[in-house]
Amino acid sequence: MTTQTSFRRAADAPALPTGTLAFVLRALHAFRRPYAAMVLFEALSSGCAILMPYVLSRIIRTVTATPAPGASQWAALSGPLMLFVGLAVAEVVLGRIVGAIQIRTGPRIRQGVARALYHYLQHHSHRYMSNNFAGALAHRISETSMGTLQLLWIAATEFWPIFISLSVATVLLFRAHVELGLFSLGWSVAFIACAFWLARSCQPYAFKGAAARSETTGVMVDSITNSFSVRLFARMKHERENLDQRLEAEYRTIRVSSEYAERIRWFQFSAAAALKVGMLWFALRLWSSGHIAVGDFVMAVSLSLLLINEARNLARRLLEFFDHAGNVAHGVRTLVCEHELVDAPQAQARAITQGHIRFEDVSFGYTPGKPVFEHLSVDIPAGQRVGLVGLSGSGKSSFVSLLLRLYDVQAGTIRIDGMPITDLTQDALRSQIGLIPQDPSLFHRSLRENIRYGRPEADDADVIEAARKALADEFIQALPEGYEAFVGERGVKLSGGQRQRIAIARVILKDAPVLVLDEATSALDSLTEQAIQQALDKAMRGKTVIVVAHRLSTIAHLDRILVFDAGRIVEDGSHAELLARHGAYWRLWSRQAGGFLPQVSAPPDTAPAAEGELPEREPEPEDEPPPHLPG
């Protein structure tokens, strides 16, 4: 098990504990004073409530002590009656003070937990995000923050008042008679111990139930997010059946937990009945033998009824407590795990001034035993425009992922301007690399905000100029809301070409020294592509550019082309040089259909393969990362 001292955590991430109790106490720390005040007022309120039967016994004692009502009896009753009214008023006022503290403190505690978990989640790796449902992670943050708050509330407003009530009631019963006190004390200790043990045993089932609910939410979010594909393939019934299967599995998991909880309720009601019958029997026996007065008899019976109500609350709240504890434990286990990629202690936010990229003897694989690159070395001088080509699975996207440090290499070094990229903070590295992905993702925000995301401090004129360069201004102006129009989740309100142009405008505005284009114009028609290509050519000036392409015509004008196969660079040169060699690139150029490369290798032709020619092979899926590069 990883110790806390060796726990890998991003330097900027909050130091969240990995234990449930420590996590809850951390959330409470900033609000410990109002919480302590709430505990105090709750104790006073509970004390007022449990003292009622005692004051009632004094009233009955006074009434029975005088045979006929009169002025003397009312004078004797004035004190107990005023105390009774005072306790009733104090109980209400103190309880509402507790409520006022809850109203003001509760949302802040919940928001603080959600904020800290989201901050911590941001530092998880691309691999972690790809392996988890986005909806399930959001649901886990929500349930963990709410569960943390509920644990604190149950402890302060349920367990603590019950403890006060049981303690005061036992003291009062001891004052009435030792046997009543001993019976109350014994019952309370046995009940609390058994209820705690049973509820604690139920926690693993509650944990599994929370995990099942989270997974169901993730399945629903995944289906809703891909609603276009569901409609396109007419698979709505299939998705409903898939959800039904998930819900059935969730039901089986939760039913086990519920059945166990029902056993606890059987214990709860049986114990309450034992207290009711036992206390009445003891009180009657003591009264009949003259050991207690009528007032003490009424107090004992009244206290037993109050304790029964408190006992039912305790058993119910213990179940809820461990249910919430299961949610928090699951959330902490899921979210507060080690960060795969962390900045080195010496990492700094240095500027990339030239953009000289160098891979030195790099070895990398997504899974052990399946290398993508082995001893890969390549040098890209500053300001050079380089195209990456090759069949699917050849390593092009992996090359870009490593440059962006979405993954760490297992061996070798990647340098920019002579600096290992591990000596740069991740934010500094990525803020100086502009990426236009093949399938860009936009925020459900205005078009202006989406473009300005590339440079938050840019003014409106810069945003509009970037949109014009990306040929996006015309369609934006045609919208009723213009630049204030919202684009929908992931930009679903826009066409693929429109999303691509917004992504291009965003990167043009970013103006980073290194530019990466991953099939940046694939979603555009040929005329728009030609126009945007001219804008991109202007944006490329003075930058180091890497272009991943399947349409070879889009990279023919670049300074240099790298041909990938099976994680190796099998050819390196300009478009003209590579065609003149009649090797791997020449064959790809000759075989492309409609300007695009084939997805798989064709059978070898009769011509002999030139030296260094791209070998015929089926692409291996594991050569590429499971997800697309992020937008």
FINULO-180201 format. One record per residue (C-alpha): residue number from 1; residue in three letters; x, y, z. Coordinates in steps of 0.05 Angstrom, whole numbers, plus 32768, in hexadecimal, padded with zeros to 4 digits. Each point is the difference from the previous one (the first is absolute). Layout:
# FINULO-180201
    n  res    c1    c2    c3
  NUM  ALA     X     Y     Z
...
//
This chain:
# FINULO-180201
    n  res    c1    c2    c3
    1  MET  8000  8000  8000
    2  THR  801A  8045  7FEF
    3  THR  8011  8029  803C
    4  GLN  7FEB  8048  8006
    5  THR  8049  8018  7FFC
    6  SER  800B  7FDF  7FBC
    7  PHE  7FBB  8012  7FE6
    8  ARG  8007  801F  7FBA
    9  ARG  7FD9  8040  7FFF
   10  ALA  8005  803D  7FD3
   11  ALA  8020  803A  8025
   12  ASP  7FC6  802E  7FF1
   13  ALA  7FCB  7FCD  8015
   14  PRO  7FDF  8005  8045
   15  ALA  801E  7FD0  8033
   16  LEU  7FC1  7FD6  8008
   17  PRO  8004  7FC6  8032
   18  THR  7FF3  7FB9  7FE6
   19  GLY  7FDB  7FEA  803F
   20  THR  7FB6  800D  8009
   21  LEU  8004  801D  8046
   22  ALA  803C  802B  7FF0
   23  PHE  7FDD  8019  7FC1
   24  VAL  7FC2  8014  8027
   25  LEU  8029  8023  8036
   26  ARG  8026  8027  7FCB
   27  ALA  7FBE  8018  7FE3
   28  LEU  7FEA  8016  8045
   29  HIS  8041  8024  8012
   30  ALA  7FEE  8043  7FE1
   31  PHE  7FBB  7FFF  8022
   32  ARG  8013  7FE4  8043
   33  ARG  7FE9  803D  8028
   34  PRO  7FB9  8004  7FE5
   35  TYR  7FFD  7FB4  8005
   36  ALA  8016  8002  8049
   37  ALA  7FCA  8034  800D
   38  MET  7FCC  7FD4  7FDF
   39  VAL  8016  7FC5  802B
   40  LEU  7FF9  802B  803F
   41  PHE  7FBB  801B  7FEF
   42  GLU  7FE9  7FBA  7FEB
   43  ALA  8016  7FE4  8044
   44  LEU  7FD9  8037  8024
   45  SER  7FC2  7FF4  7FD5
   46  SER  8003  7FB5  800D
   47  GLY  800A  800B  804A
   48  CYS  7FC2  802C  8002
   49  ALA  7FD7  7FCB  7FDD
   50  ILE  8016  7FC6  802D
   51  LEU  7FF5  8029  8040
   52  MET  7FB6  8007  7FEF
   53  PRO  7FEB  7FBE  8022
   54  TYR  8027  8014  803E
   55  VAL  7FDC  8043  8005
   56  LEU  7FBE  7FDB  7FF2
   57  SER  800F  7FD1  803B
   58  ARG  800A  803D  802D
   59  ILE  7FBD  801C  7FE9
   60  ILE  7FDD  7FBD  800E
   61  ARG  8023  7FFB  8044
   62  THR  7FE6  8046  8011
   63  VAL  7FBA  7FF0  7FE9
   64  THR  7FFC  7FBF  8026
   65  ALA  801E  801F  803F
   66  THR  7FC4  8030  800A
   67  PRO  7FBB  7FE0  8004
   68  ALA  7FD7  803B  7FE4
   69  PRO  8013  8036  7FCE
   70  GLY  8009  8044  801C
   71  ALA  802D  803D  8005
   72  SER  8036  7FDA  8025
   73  GLN  8001  7FC9  7FCB
   74  TRP  8006  8032  7FC7
   75  ALA  8038  8024  8026
   76  ALA  8024  7FBE  8007
   77  LEU  7FF5  7FF0  7FB6
   78  SER  8019  8044  7FE7
   79  GLY  8049  7FED  8002
   80  PRO  7FFB  7FBC  7FDC
   81  LEU  7FCE  801E  7FCD
   82  MET  802F  803A  7FF0
   83  LEU  8039  7FCF  7FF9
   84  PHE  7FD7  7FD4  7FD2
   85  VAL  7FED  803C  7FD4
   86  GLY  8048  8019  8001
   87  LEU  801A  7FBD  7FEA
   88  ALA  7FCD  7FFC  7FC8
   89  VAL  8012  8045  7FE6
   90  ALA  804A  7FF4  8007
   91  GLU  7FFB  7FBF  7FDA
   92  VAL  7FE0  8024  7FC5
   93  VAL  802F  803C  8001
   94  LEU  803F  7FD6  8008
   95  GLY  7FE9  7FD1  7FC9
   96  ARG  7FF5  8039  7FD0
   97  ILE  8045  801C  800F
   98  VAL  801C  7FBD  7FEB
   99  GLY  7FD6  8004  7FC1
  100  ALA  801A  8046  7FF0
  101  ILE  8048  7FE8  8007
  102  GLN  7FF1  7FC4  7FD2
  103  ILE  7FE1  802D  7FCB
  104  ARG  803D  802C  7FFE
  105  THR  8036  7FCC  8009
  106  GLY  7FE6  7FC3  7FDB
  107  PRO  8004  8019  7FB8
  108  ARG  8046  801B  800C
  109  ILE  8019  7FBD  801B
  110  ARG  7FE2  7FDB  7FC4
  111  GLN  801C  8032  7FCF
  112  GLY  8045  7FFD  8021
  113  VAL  8002  7FB4  7FF8
  114  ALA  7FE8  8003  7FB7
  115  ARG  8032  8037  7FF0
  116  ALA  803A  7FD9  801F
  117  LEU  7FED  7FBF  7FDD
  118  TYR  7FF8  8023  7FBD
  119  HIS  8043  8021  8009
  120  TYR  8020  7FBD  8010
  121  LEU  7FDD  7FDF  7FC5
  122  GLN  801C  8033  7FD0
  123  HIS  8046  7FE6  800C
  124  HIS  7FEF  7FB8  7FEE
  125  SER  801F  7FE6  7FC0
  126  HIS  7FE3  7FFA  7FBB
  127  ARG  8000  7FB4  800B
  128  TYR  7FD7  8007  8040
  129  MET  7FCD  802D  7FDF
  130  SER  7FFA  7FD0  7FC5
  131  ASN  7FF5  7FC4  802D
  132  ASN  7FC6  8020  8027
  133  PHE  7FBC  8019  7FED
  134  ALA  7FFD  804C  8003
  135  GLY  7FB9  7FFC  801C
  136  ALA  8015  7FCD  8034
  137  LEU  8039  802D  8018
  138  ALA  7FD2  803C  8005
  139  HIS  7FCD  7FD6  8025
  140  ARG  8037  7FE6  802F
  141  ILE  8015  8048  8011
  142  SER  7FB7  8012  800E
  143  GLU  7FF3  7FC3  802B
  144  THR  8041  8007  8026
  145  SER  7FF5  8049  8010
  146  MET  7FB8  7FF4  8016
  147  GLY  8014  7FC1  8027
  148  THR  8035  8027  8026
  149  LEU  7FCE  8035  8013
  150  GLN  7FCD  7FCB  8016
  151  LEU  8033  7FDD  802B
  152  LEU  800F  8041  8025
  153  TRP  7FB6  8010  8008
  154  ILE  7FEE  7FBB  801A
  155  ALA  8039  8002  8032
  156  ALA  7FEC  8045  801A
  157  THR  7FB4  7FFE  7FFC
  158  GLU  7FF0  7FB6  8009
  159  PHE  8036  7FD9  8025
  160  TRP  8014  8038  802F
  161  PRO  7FB9  8011  8017
  162  ILE  7FF1  7FB5  8009
  163  PHE  803E  7FFA  802C
  164  ILE  7FEA  803C  8029
  165  SER  7FB9  7FE5  8007
  166  LEU  8017  7FBB  8015
  167  SER  8032  801D  8032
  168  VAL  7FCF  8031  8020
  169  ALA  7FC8  7FCC  8001
  170  THR  802D  7FCD  8023
  171  VAL  8015  8033  8034
  172  LEU  7FB7  8013  800E
  173  LEU  7FEC  7FB7  8006
  174  PHE  803A  7FF2  8030
  175  ARG  7FE7  803A  802B
  176  ALA  7FBB  7FE1  8000
  177  HIS  8019  7FBA  8010
  178  VAL  8040  7FD9  7FF4
  179  GLU  7FDD  7FC5  7FDE
  180  LEU  7FDF  802F  7FCD
  181  GLY  8043  8020  7FF3
  182  LEU  8024  7FBE  7FF8
  183  PHE  7FCB  7FE5  7FD1
  184  SER  8003  803F  7FD5
  185  LEU  804D  8000  7FFF
  186  GLY  8004  7FB6  7FEF
  187  TRP  7FCC  8005  7FC9
  188  SER  8022  803F  7FE2
  189  VAL  8046  7FE1  7FFF
  190  ALA  7FE6  7FBE  7FE2
  191  PHE  7FD5  8023  7FCD
  192  ILE  8036  8030  7FE8
  193  ALA  8034  7FC9  7FFB
  194  CYS  7FD2  7FD1  7FD9
  195  ALA  7FE5  8037  7FD3
  196  PHE  8047  8018  7FF0
  197  TRP  8019  7FBA  7FF1
  198  LEU  7FC5  7FF0  7FD3
  199  ALA  8004  8042  7FDB
  200  ARG  804C  7FF9  7FF9
  201  SER  7FF6  7FBB  7FE2
  202  CYS  7FD0  801F  7FCD
  203  GLN  8035  8031  7FE7
  204  PRO  801F  7FD2  7FCA
  205  TYR  7FBB  7FF7  7FE2
  206  ALA  7FF4  804B  8002
  207  PHE  8044  800A  7FDE
  208  LYS  7FEC  7FD0  7FC8
  209  GLY  7FBD  8022  7FF9
  210  ALA  8022  8044  7FF7
  211  ALA  802E  7FE4  7FCB
  212  ALA  7FC5  7FE1  7FDC
  213  ARG  7FDA  8041  7FFF
  214  SER  803D  8026  7FE7
  215  GLU  800A  7FCE  7FC8
  216  THR  7FB8  8005  7FEB
  217  THR  8006  804C  7FFD
  218  GLY  803E  7FF8  7FD5
  219  VAL  7FDC  7FD2  7FD0
  220  MET  7FC6  8031  7FF9
  221  VAL  802E  803C  7FF5
  222  ASP  8028  7FD9  7FCD
  223  SER  7FC1  7FEE  7FD9
  224  ILE  7FE5  8047  8004
  225  THR  8042  801D  7FE9
  226  ASN  7FFF  7FD2  7FC4
  227  SER  7FB7  800C  7FF0
  228  PHE  8010  8012  7FB8
  229  SER  8020  7FBD  7FF4
  230  VAL  7FC5  7FDE  8022
  231  ARG  7FD1  8021  7FD0
  232  LEU  802D  7FF6  7FC4
  233  PHE  8002  7FB5  800B
  234  ALA  7FB8  7FFB  8018
  235  ARG  8017  7FE1  8041
  236  MET  7FD2  8021  8032
  237  LYS  7FE2  7FBD  8014
  238  HIS  8045  7FE3  8008
  239  GLU  8014  8039  802E
  240  ARG  7FC1  7FF6  8029
  241  GLU  800F  7FB6  8006
  242  ASN  8048  800F  8013
  243  LEU  7FE7  8030  8036
  244  ASP  7FCE  7FCB  8018
  245  GLN  8038  7FCE  8009
  246  ARG  8029  8033  8026
  247  LEU  7FC4  8013  802C
  248  GLU  7FF1  7FB6  800D
  249  ALA  8048  7FF6  8017
  250  GLU  7FFA  803E  802C
  251  TYR  7FBE  7FE7  801D
  252  ARG  8020  7FBD  8014
  253  THR  8039  8024  8022
  254  ILE  7FD3  8032  8025
  255  ARG  7FCE  7FCA  8013
  256  VAL  8035  7FDA  8027
  257  SER  8011  8041  8025
  258  SER  7FB6  800E  800D
  259  GLU  7FF3  7FBA  801A
  260  TYR  803A  8007  8031
  261  ALA  7FE4  8044  8015
  262  GLU  7FBC  7FDF  800D
  263  ARG  8020  7FD0  8031
  264  ILE  801B  803B  8026
  265  ARG  7FBA  801E  8003
  266  TRP  7FE7  7FBE  801D
  267  PHE  8034  8007  8037
  268  GLN  7FEE  8049  800A
  269  PHE  7FB6  7FF4  800A
  270  SER  800C  7FC3  802C
  271  ALA  8030  8026  802D
  272  ALA  7FCF  803A  8004
  273  ALA  7FC8  7FD1  8016
  274  ALA  802E  7FE2  8034
  275  LEU  800F  8045  801D
  276  LYS  7FB6  8013  8001
  277  VAL  7FE9  7FC1  8023
  278  GLY  803C  7FFB  802E
  279  MET  7FFE  8048  8017
  280  LEU  7FB4  7FFC  800D
  281  TRP  8009  7FBF  8027
  282  PHE  8039  801B  802A
  283  ALA  7FDC  8042  800E
  284  LEU  7FBE  7FDC  8014
  285  ARG  8026  7FD0  802D
  286  LEU  8025  8038  8023
  287  TRP  7FC2  802B  8007
  288  SER  7FD5  7FC7  801B
  289  SER  8036  7FF2  8034
  290  GLY  8003  8049  8014
  291  HIS  8047  800C  7FE8
  292  ILE  7FED  8037  7FCF
  293  ALA  7FC9  8034  7FFF
  294  VAL  7FCC  800B  7FCA
  295  GLY  8029  8039  7FE4
  296  ASP  803D  7FD4  7FF7
  297  PHE  7FD5  7FCA  7FE2
  298  VAL  7FE5  8031  7FCB
  299  MET  8047  801A  7FF4
  300  ALA  801B  7FB9  7FF5
  301  VAL  7FCA  7FEE  7FCF
  302  SER  8006  8043  7FDC
  303  LEU  804B  7FF9  7FFA
  304  SER  7FFA  7FBA  7FE5
  305  LEU  7FD2  8019  7FC9
  306  LEU  8031  8037  7FEF
  307  LEU  803A  7FCF  8000
  308  ILE  7FDA  7FD2  7FD2
  309  ASN  7FF7  8038  7FCE
  310  GLU  804A  8013  8006
  311  ALA  8013  7FB6  7FF8
  312  ARG  7FD9  7FFB  7FBF
  313  ASN  8023  803F  7FE7
  314  LEU  8043  7FE3  8014
  315  ALA  7FF6  7FBF  7FDA
  316  ARG  7FE5  8024  7FC3
  317  ARG  8037  8034  8001
  318  LEU  8036  7FCC  8009
  319  LEU  7FE9  7FE0  7FBF
  320  GLU  8000  8043  7FDD
  321  PHE  8043  8011  801F
  322  PHE  8023  7FC3  7FE5
  323  ASP  7FDC  8009  7FBD
  324  HIS  801D  8046  7FFB
  325  ALA  8043  7FE6  801B
  326  GLY  7FFF  7FCD  7FC7
  327  ASN  7FF4  8037  7FCD
  328  VAL  8039  802A  801C
  329  ALA  802F  7FC4  8004
  330  HIS  7FF0  7FED  7FB8
  331  GLY  800A  8047  7FE9
  332  VAL  8042  8008  8024
  333  ARG  8018  7FBD  7FE5
  334  THR  7FEC  8012  7FB9
  335  LEU  8016  8049  7FFE
  336  VAL  8037  8008  8033
  337  CYS  8030  7FCE  7FE2
  338  GLU  8047  800C  7FE9
  339  HIS  800C  802F  7FC6
  340  GLU  8022  7FDC  7FC7
  341  LEU  8022  803F  7FE4
  342  VAL  801D  8032  8030
  343  ASP  802F  803A  7FF6
  344  ALA  8048  7FF2  8015
  345  PRO  8018  8028  803D
  346  GLN  802F  8027  7FD2
  347  ALA  7FCA  800E  7FCC
  348  GLN  7FF7  804A  7FEF
  349  ALA  7FD1  802A  7FD5
  350  ARG  8034  8010  7FCD
  351  ALA  7FF2  8020  7FBD
  352  ILE  8009  7FDB  7FBE
  353  THR  8024  8033  7FD5
  354  GLN  8013  7FD8  7FC2
  355  GLY  7FDA  7FBF  7FFE
  356  HIS  803A  7FD0  7FF2
  357  ILE  7FE4  7FBA  800C
  358  ARG  802B  7FC2  800B
  359  PHE  7FED  7FB8  8011
  360  GLU  803E  7FDD  801C
  361  ASP  7FFF  7FB4  8003
  362  VAL  7FB7  7FFF  8016
  363  SER  7FDE  7FBF  8013
  364  PHE  7FB6  7FFF  8012
  365  GLY  7FC3  7FD2  8004
  366  TYR  7FBA  8008  801B
  367  THR  8002  7FBC  8020
  368  PRO  803C  7FD6  8018
  369  GLY  801C  7FD2  7FCC
  370  LYS  7FE0  8025  7FC5
  371  PRO  8030  8037  7FEC
  372  VAL  7FEA  8036  7FCF
  373  PHE  8045  8020  7FFA
  374  GLU  8043  7FDF  800C
  375  HIS  803E  802D  8000
  376  LEU  7FDE  8035  7FD5
  377  SER  802B  803C  7FF0
  378  VAL  7FED  803B  7FD4
  379  ASP  8015  8049  7FFE
  380  ILE  7FD1  8038  7FE9
  381  PRO  8024  8043  7FFB
  382  ALA  7FDD  803F  8016
  383  GLY  7FD1  801D  7FCD
  384  GLN  7FFC  7FC1  7FD6
  385  ARG  7FBD  7FE7  7FE6
  386  VAL  7FFC  7FB4  8005
  387  GLY  7FCB  7FD0  7FE8
  388  LEU  7FF3  7FBC  8021
  389  VAL  7FE3  7FCA  7FD3
  390  GLY  7FF4  7FB6  8007
  391  LEU  7FC9  7FCD  8005
  392  SER  7FD2  7FFD  803D
  393  GLY  8026  7FE5  803C
  394  SER  8044  8015  7FE7
  395  GLY  800E  8030  803A
  396  LYS  7FEF  8045  7FE6
  397  SER  7FCE  8012  8036
  398  SER  802D  7FE1  8035
  399  PHE  8038  802E  7FE8
  400  VAL  7FD3  803D  800B
  401  SER  7FE6  7FE5  8043
  402  LEU  8047  7FF9  801A
  403  LEU  8012  8046  7FE8
  404  LEU  7FC5  801C  8026
  405  ARG  8014  7FD4  803B
  406  LEU  7FBD  7FDE  8005
  407  TYR  802A  7FC3  8011
  408  ASP  8047  7FF8  801B
  409  VAL  8034  7FDA  7FD9
  410  GLN  801D  7FC1  801F
  411  ALA  8046  8010  7FE6
  412  GLY  8024  8038  7FDC
  413  THR  7FF4  804B  8000
  414  ILE  7FD4  8031  7FDA
  415  ARG  801E  8046  7FFC
  416  ILE  7FE6  8044  7FEA
  417  ASP  8035  8036  7FF7
  418  GLY  8031  7FD1  8022
  419  MET  7FD5  7FF9  803F
  420  PRO  7FE2  7FBC  8012
  421  ILE  7FB5  800B  8000
  422  THR  7FFF  7FE2  8046
  423  ASP  8026  803F  8016
  424  LEU  7FC4  8029  7FEA
  425  THR  7FC0  8001  8027
  426  GLN  7FC8  7FDE  7FDB
  427  ASP  7FD9  8041  7FFD
  428  ALA  803C  8025  7FE4
  429  LEU  800C  7FCA  7FCB
  430  ARG  7FB9  7FFC  7FE8
  431  SER  7FF3  804A  8002
  432  GLN  8037  8008  7FCC
  433  ILE  7FE8  7FC9  7FD1
  434  GLY  7FC3  800E  7FD5
  435  LEU  7FD8  7FC1  7FED
  436  ILE  7FC9  7FFC  7FCC
  437  PRO  7FE2  7FBA  8007
  438  GLN  7FDA  7FD9  7FCB
  439  ASP  7FC2  7FFF  802B
  440  PRO  8000  8041  802A
  441  SER  7FD7  8005  803F
  442  LEU  7FDF  8041  8013
  443  PHE  7FE3  8018  8042
  444  HIS  7FB6  800D  8008
  445  ARG  800F  804A  8002
  446  SER  7FFC  803A  7FD0
  447  LEU  8029  8000  7FC0
  448  ARG  8026  803C  801A
  449  GLU  8013  7FDA  803F
  450  ASN  8014  7FC2  7FD9
  451  ILE  802F  8028  7FD2
  452  ARG  801B  802A  803A
  453  TYR  8012  7FBF  8024
  454  GLY  8040  8001  7FD8
  455  ARG  8015  8042  8020
  456  PRO  7FD2  8017  8039
  457  GLU  801D  8046  8002
  458  ALA  7FF1  800D  7FB6
  459  ASP  7FD0  8038  7FF1
  460  ASP  7FC3  7FFB  7FD3
  461  ALA  8025  801B  7FC4
  462  ASP  8035  7FC9  8005
  463  VAL  7FC9  7FCB  8006
  464  ILE  7FDD  801A  7FC1
  465  GLU  8042  8004  7FDA
  466  ALA  8010  7FB8  8012
  467  ALA  7FBB  7FEB  7FE9
  468  ARG  800A  8024  7FBE
  469  LYS  8042  7FDE  7FF4
  470  ALA  7FDE  7FBD  800D
  471  LEU  7FC7  8013  7FD1
  472  ALA  7FCF  7FFA  803B
  473  ASP  7FEA  8049  8005
  474  GLU  7FCE  7FFB  7FC7
  475  PHE  7FD7  7FC7  801C
  476  ILE  8005  801C  8047
  477  GLN  7FE4  8044  7FE9
  478  ALA  7FC7  7FDB  7FDE
  479  LEU  7FE9  7FE3  8042
  480  PRO  7FC9  8027  8025
  481  GLU  802C  8007  803F
  482  GLY  8041  8007  7FD9
  483  TYR  803D  7FF6  802C
  484  GLU  7FD3  7FF7  803D
  485  ALA  7FDF  7FC2  7FE3
  486  PHE  8008  7FC1  802B
  487  VAL  801A  7FC3  7FDB
  488  GLY  7FE1  7FC8  8029
  489  GLU  8024  7FC7  8024
  490  ARG  8041  7FF2  7FDC
  491  GLY  7FE9  802F  7FC9
  492  VAL  7FC6  7FD5  7FE7
  493  LYS  7FDB  803D  7FE5
  494  LEU  8036  800B  7FCC
  495  SER  8013  7FD7  7FC3
  496  GLY  8041  7FDB  8000
  497  GLY  8020  8034  7FD2
  498  GLN  7FE7  8039  802C
  499  ARG  801D  7FDF  803F
  500  GLN  8041  7FF7  7FDB
  501  ARG  8003  8049  7FED
  502  ILE  7FF3  8015  8048
  503  ALA  8038  7FD2  8017
  504  ILE  802E  801E  7FCC
  505  ALA  7FED  8047  8016
  506  ARG  800E  7FED  8048
  507  VAL  8046  7FE8  7FEF
  508  ILE  800E  803B  7FD3
  509  LEU  7FEF  802D  803B
  510  LYS  802C  7FD7  802E
  511  ASP  803C  800F  7FD2
  512  ALA  802D  7FCB  801F
  513  PRO  8048  7FF5  7FE8
  514  VAL  7FF2  7FB7  7FF0
  515  LEU  7FC4  7FED  7FD6
  516  VAL  7FE3  7FB9  7FF9
  517  LEU  7FCA  7FF1  7FCC
  518  ASP  7FDF  7FBB  8004
  519  GLU  7FD7  7FFD  7FC0
  520  ALA  7FEB  8047  800F
  521  THR  7FDB  800B  7FBE
  522  SER  7FE2  7FBB  7FF6
  523  ALA  7FB9  8016  8012
  524  LEU  8001  8039  7FCC
  525  ASP  7FEC  8001  7FB8
  526  SER  8038  8008  7FCD
  527  LEU  7FF3  804A  7FF2
  528  THR  7FFD  8013  804A
  529  GLU  803C  7FD4  800D
  530  GLN  8028  8023  7FCB
  531  ALA  7FEE  8045  801D
  532  ILE  800E  7FEB  8048
  533  GLN  8041  7FDE  7FEB
  534  GLN  8018  8044  7FE8
  535  ALA  7FED  801D  8045
  536  LEU  8024  7FC7  8022
  537  ASP  803D  800B  7FD5
  538  LYS  8002  8047  801A
  539  ALA  7FF6  7FE7  8048
  540  MET  803B  7FCF  7FF6
  541  ARG  8032  8036  7FF0
  542  GLY  8037  8002  8033
  543  LYS  7FE5  7FC3  8025
  544  THR  8015  7FB8  8005
  545  VAL  7FC7  7FD9  7FE1
  546  ILE  7FED  7FB7  8003
  547  VAL  7FC8  7FE8  7FD2
  548  VAL  7FE0  7FBB  8007
  549  ALA  7FDE  7FF0  7FBD
  550  HIS  7FDD  7FCA  7FDA
  551  ARG  7FF4  802E  7FC5
  552  LEU  8046  8005  7FE4
  553  SER  7FF1  803E  7FD6
  554  THR  7FFA  8028  8040
  555  ILE  8048  7FF4  8013
  556  ALA  8022  7FFF  7FBB
  557  HIS  8015  8048  8008
  558  LEU  8021  7FF6  8045
  559  ASP  804A  8003  800B
  560  ARG  8006  7FB8  8016
  561  ILE  7FD7  7FBF  8004
  562  LEU  800B  7FC7  8031
  563  VAL  7FE3  7FBC  7FEB
  564  PHE  7FED  7FD5  803C
  565  ASP  7FF6  7FB5  8003
  566  ALA  7FFB  7FD4  803E
  567  GLY  801D  8037  802B
  568  ARG  803C  800B  7FD2
  569  ILE  8010  803A  7FD1
  570  VAL  800E  7FDA  7FC0
  571  GLU  8009  803E  7FD3
  572  ASP  8012  8048  800C
  573  GLY  8004  8038  7FCC
  574  SER  7FD9  8033  7FD7
  575  HIS  7FC5  7FED  7FD4
  576  ALA  802B  8003  7FC0
  577  GLU  8039  7FD9  801F
  578  LEU  7FD4  7FC9  801A
  579  LEU  7FDB  7FF9  7FBD
  580  ALA  8043  7FFC  7FDC
  581  ARG  8015  7FC5  802C
  582  HIS  7FC5  7FD6  7FE9
  583  GLY  7FFC  7FE4  8046
  584  ALA  7FCC  7FFF  8038
  585  TYR  7FE6  8046  7FF5
  586  TRP  7FFC  7FF7  7FB5
  587  ARG  7FD6  7FC2  8008
  588  LEU  7FD1  8024  8031
  589  TRP  7FFB  803A  7FD0
  590  SER  7FF0  7FD2  7FC7
  591  ARG  7FCC  7FD8  8026
  592  GLN  7FD9  8037  8022
  593  ALA  7FB8  8001  7FEA
  594  GLY  7FDC  8043  7FFC
  595  GLY  803D  8020  801F
  596  PHE  7FFE  7FD4  803F
  597  LEU  802D  7FC8  8017
  598  PRO  7FE3  7FBA  8006
  599  GLN  7FF3  7FE7  8046
  600  VAL  8024  7FBE  7FF4
  601  SER  8039  7FE8  7FD5
  602  ALA  7FF0  7FE4  7FBB
  603  PRO  8020  7FC1  7FE5
  604  PRO  8046  800E  7FE6
  605  ASP  8004  8010  7FB7
  606  THR  802F  7FE0  7FCF
  607  ALA  8033  8037  8006
  608  PRO  8039  7FF1  8030
  609  ALA  7FFF  8028  8040
  610  ALA  8033  8037  8004
  611  GLU  802F  8002  803A
  612  GLY  7FDE  801D  803D
  613  GLU  7FBC  7FF6  7FE0
  614  LEU  7FC3  7FFB  802C
  615  PRO  7FF6  7FB6  8010
  616  GLU  7FBD  7FE1  7FF3
  617  ARG  7FDC  7FF3  8043
  618  GLU  7FBE  8003  8022
  619  PRO  7FFC  803A  8030
  620  GLU  8001  7FEC  8049
  621  PRO  7FCA  8023  8028
  622  GLU  802A  8003  803E
  623  ASP  8033  802C  7FDD
  624  GLU  7FD1  803B  8008
  625  PRO  7FE1  801A  8041
  626  PRO  7FB8  7FEC  800C
  627  PRO  7FE5  8047  8002
  628  HIS  8008  8039  7FCE
  629  LEU  802C  803A  8010
  630  PRO  7FDA  8034  802A
  631  GLY  7FE4  803E  7FE0
//
